[in-house]
Amino acid sequence: MQTTAKKVCYFCSNKINYVDYKDSQTLRRFMSPHAKILSHARTGTCPKHQRMVTIALKRARHMALLPFVAS
């Protein structure tokens, strides 16, 4: 049986209180290669920051900073 270490929230560990939609490089860490939003189980973000990441990604897509679909 293999144990998996619990992932630590990127935003909590770096003391980031607000997820900015204009920071596209940071937001790309939370997207799959097909431009889908990754779950908190894959990224290790806490529920509070996962909600903020989701809203920021959707805003960045709407402002054309990130793609809706990767080709």
N, CA, C and O of each residue as an XYZ file, in Angstrom:
284
protein
N       0.831     -1.174      0.000
C       0.000      0.000      0.000
C       0.880      1.243      0.000
O       1.823      1.357      0.783
N       0.555      2.161     -0.886
C       1.368      3.363     -1.041
C       0.643      4.559     -0.432
O      -0.533      4.782     -0.720
N       1.327      5.319      0.397
C       0.719      6.502      0.989
C       1.074      7.729      0.163
O       2.185      7.853     -0.353
N       0.119      8.620      0.051
C       0.315      9.840     -0.710
C       0.360     11.017      0.256
O      -0.495     11.146      1.132
N       1.347     11.858      0.092
C       1.471     13.027      0.958
C       0.406     14.047      0.588
O       0.104     14.245     -0.589
N      -0.160     14.692      1.599
C      -1.181     15.701      1.365
C      -0.527     16.937      0.756
O       0.494     17.411      1.252
N      -1.109     17.451     -0.306
C      -0.565     18.620     -0.973
C      -0.923     19.870     -0.177
O      -1.962     19.927      0.481
N      -0.065     20.846     -0.244
C      -0.263     22.092      0.490
C      -0.749     23.157     -0.486
O      -0.294     23.223     -1.629
N      -1.668     23.979     -0.026
C      -2.225     25.045     -0.858
C      -1.121     26.032     -1.241
O      -0.406     26.540     -0.377
N      -0.990     26.299     -2.536
C       0.016     27.224     -3.052
C      -0.196     28.626     -2.493
O       0.770     29.309     -2.152
N      -1.431     29.053     -2.399
C      -1.742     30.413     -1.968
C      -1.573     30.582     -0.464
O      -1.102     31.626     -0.012
N      -1.949     29.577      0.315
C      -1.772     29.649      1.767
C      -0.291     29.637      2.131
O       0.133     30.381      3.015
N       0.492     28.812      1.466
C       1.907     28.701      1.794
C       2.683     29.951      1.400
O       3.682     30.282      2.038
N       2.236     30.654      0.351
C       2.904     31.887     -0.085
C       2.235     33.143      0.464
O       2.612     34.259      0.106
N       1.233     32.959      1.339
C       0.507     34.064      1.975
C      -0.088     35.031      0.950
O       0.036     36.249      1.078
N      -0.738     34.459     -0.072
C      -1.431     35.247     -1.088
C      -2.907     35.257     -0.718
O      -3.536     34.202     -0.640
N      -3.465     36.446     -0.490
C      -4.855     36.563     -0.058
C      -5.828     36.681     -1.212
O      -6.996     36.317     -1.069
N      -5.372     37.186     -2.366
C      -6.263     37.447     -3.490
C      -5.671     36.830     -4.748
O      -4.491     37.023     -5.039
N      -6.474     36.098     -5.487
C      -6.036     35.498     -6.744
C      -6.379     36.483     -7.852
O      -7.552     36.729     -8.130
N      -5.358     37.042     -8.481
C      -5.557     38.079     -9.498
C      -5.764     37.442    -10.868
O      -4.975     36.595    -11.288
N      -6.818     37.848    -11.559
C      -7.109     37.286    -12.880
C      -6.100     37.742    -13.925
O      -5.993     37.113    -14.978
N      -5.359     38.815    -13.668
C      -4.388     39.331    -14.636
C      -3.062     38.577    -14.589
O      -2.237     38.713    -15.492
N      -2.856     37.789    -13.549
C      -1.628     37.010    -13.408
C      -1.802     35.672    -14.123
O      -2.048     34.645    -13.490
N      -1.672     35.698    -15.431
C      -1.976     34.512    -16.234
C      -0.951     33.391    -16.033
O      -1.298     32.219    -16.177
N       0.296     33.722    -15.706
C       1.305     32.687    -15.501
C       0.964     31.833    -14.283
O       1.120     30.613    -14.319
N       0.504     32.459    -13.218
C       0.123     31.705    -12.025
C      -1.131     30.888    -12.294
O      -1.231     29.744    -11.851
N      -2.086     31.462    -13.011
C      -3.337     30.762    -13.281
C      -3.135     29.549    -14.181
O      -3.899     28.588    -14.094
N      -2.122     29.577    -15.041
C      -1.860     28.437    -15.926
C      -1.471     27.181    -15.149
O      -1.624     26.068    -15.651
N      -0.970     27.356    -13.925
C      -0.622     26.204    -13.082
C      -1.858     25.401    -12.707
O      -1.757     24.215    -12.394
N      -3.014     26.036    -12.736
C      -4.258     25.405    -12.297
C      -5.139     25.006    -13.475
O      -6.337     24.775    -13.307
N      -4.545     24.924    -14.675
C      -5.258     24.490    -15.876
C      -4.581     23.256    -16.448
O      -3.365     23.096    -16.350
N      -5.390     22.383    -17.051
C      -4.840     21.219    -17.730
C      -4.294     21.655    -19.095
O      -4.536     22.788    -19.513
N      -3.569     20.786    -19.792
C      -3.104     21.128    -21.144
C      -4.249     21.407    -22.120
O      -4.051     22.052    -23.150
N      -5.444     20.917    -21.790
C      -6.607     21.165    -22.640
C      -7.393     22.383    -22.179
O      -8.520     22.598    -22.625
N      -6.805     23.191    -21.281
C      -7.366     24.448    -20.766
C      -8.580     24.232    -19.878
O      -9.453     25.096    -19.800
N      -8.644     23.079    -19.205
C      -9.706     22.852    -18.228
C      -9.188     23.196    -16.842
O      -7.990     23.102    -16.575
N     -10.102     23.597    -15.958
C      -9.731     23.920    -14.587
C      -9.484     22.617    -13.830
O     -10.326     21.719    -13.831
N      -8.321     22.521    -13.183
C      -7.986     21.318    -12.432
C      -8.659     21.341    -11.065
O      -8.887     22.408    -10.496
N      -8.973     20.176    -10.548
C      -9.645     20.057     -9.254
C      -8.668     20.314     -8.115
O      -7.451     20.296     -8.298
N      -9.223     20.551     -6.953
C      -8.369     20.789     -5.784
C      -7.595     19.539     -5.395
O      -6.539     19.639     -4.768
N      -8.097     18.376     -5.752
C      -7.376     17.135     -5.463
C      -6.082     17.048     -6.279
O      -5.084     16.501     -5.809
N      -6.104     17.580     -7.482
C      -4.915     17.569     -8.341
C      -3.935     18.672     -7.975
O      -2.723     18.468     -8.028
N      -4.456     19.852     -7.601
C      -3.592     21.001     -7.359
C      -3.233     21.179     -5.898
O      -2.185     21.746     -5.593
N      -4.073     20.710     -4.982
C      -3.801     20.836     -3.561
C      -4.280     22.131     -2.949
O      -3.947     22.420     -1.800
N      -5.053     22.922     -3.677
C      -5.534     24.185     -3.121
C      -6.649     23.935     -2.119
O      -7.395     22.962     -2.230
N      -6.753     24.827     -1.138
C      -7.823     24.721     -0.144
C      -9.133     25.180     -0.795
O      -9.091     25.838     -1.835
N     -10.277     24.855     -0.222
C     -11.564     25.211     -0.839
C     -11.748     26.712     -1.082
O     -12.296     27.116     -2.107
N     -11.292     27.525     -0.144
C     -11.418     28.978     -0.286
C     -10.664     29.481     -1.510
O     -11.202     30.254     -2.303
N      -9.418     29.042     -1.661
C      -8.618     29.497     -2.790
C      -9.031     28.815     -4.099
O      -8.850     29.387     -5.174
N      -9.577     27.610     -4.021
C     -10.060     26.946     -5.237
C     -11.211     27.730     -5.847
O     -11.294     27.859     -7.069
N     -12.103     28.259     -5.006
C     -13.197     29.097     -5.511
C     -12.653     30.368     -6.143
O     -13.147     30.809     -7.181
N     -11.640     30.957     -5.522
C     -11.033     32.169     -6.063
C     -10.321     31.894     -7.386
O     -10.376     32.716     -8.301
N      -9.657     30.751     -7.493
C      -8.978     30.368     -8.735
C      -9.996     30.190     -9.852
O      -9.771     30.642    -10.975
N     -11.108     29.537     -9.556
C     -12.143     29.301    -10.563
C     -12.694     30.619    -11.100
O     -12.837     30.790    -12.310
N     -13.000     31.544    -10.202
C     -13.534     32.844    -10.621
C     -12.488     33.607    -11.425
O     -12.814     34.210    -12.448
N     -11.217     33.589    -10.967
C     -10.155     34.303    -11.669
C      -9.917     33.721    -13.061
O      -9.697     34.468    -14.014
N      -9.960     32.391    -13.184
C      -9.782     31.773    -14.505
C     -10.912     32.150    -15.450
O     -10.673     32.430    -16.625
N     -12.125     32.158    -14.951
C     -13.263     32.520    -15.796
C     -13.178     33.976    -16.226
O     -13.506     34.306    -17.365
N     -12.742     34.849    -15.326
C     -12.570     36.268    -15.679
C     -11.461     36.442    -16.703
O     -11.606     37.211    -17.654
N     -10.355     35.733    -16.514
C      -9.237     35.828    -17.454
C      -9.634     35.306    -18.835
O      -9.199     35.854    -19.848
N     -10.435     34.276    -18.886
C     -10.924     33.772    -20.173
C     -11.814     34.799    -20.842
O     -11.720     35.013    -22.050
N     -12.674     35.432    -20.071
C     -13.598     36.430    -20.617
C     -12.841     37.647    -21.149
O     -13.252     38.255    -22.138
N     -11.739     37.998    -20.492
C     -10.925     39.137    -20.923
C      -9.899     38.739    -21.992
O      -9.086     39.568    -22.402
N      -9.929     37.494    -22.440
C      -9.064     36.949    -23.482
C      -7.589     36.894    -23.059
O      -6.694     37.001    -23.897
N      -7.347     36.729    -21.760
C      -5.987     36.532    -21.268
C      -5.601     35.065    -21.296
O      -4.422     34.729    -21.408
N      -6.603     34.183    -21.193
C      -6.401     32.740    -21.252
C      -7.402     32.144    -22.245
O      -8.483     32.695    -22.450
N      -7.037     31.022    -22.857
C      -7.958     30.434    -23.833
C      -9.096     29.657    -23.176
O      -8.952     29.141    -22.068
N     -10.229     29.581    -23.874
C     -11.322     28.740    -23.423
C     -11.013     27.277    -23.726
O     -11.313     26.394    -22.922
N     -10.414     27.026    -24.888
C     -10.088     25.671    -25.323
C      -8.705     25.691    -25.926
O      -8.393     26.588    -26.708
N      -7.871     24.734    -25.588
C      -6.547     24.619    -26.192
C      -6.652     23.761    -27.442
O      -7.360     22.754    -27.459
N      -5.961     24.157    -28.461
C      -6.031     23.395    -29.713
C      -4.911     22.404    -29.835
O      -4.828     21.685    -30.831
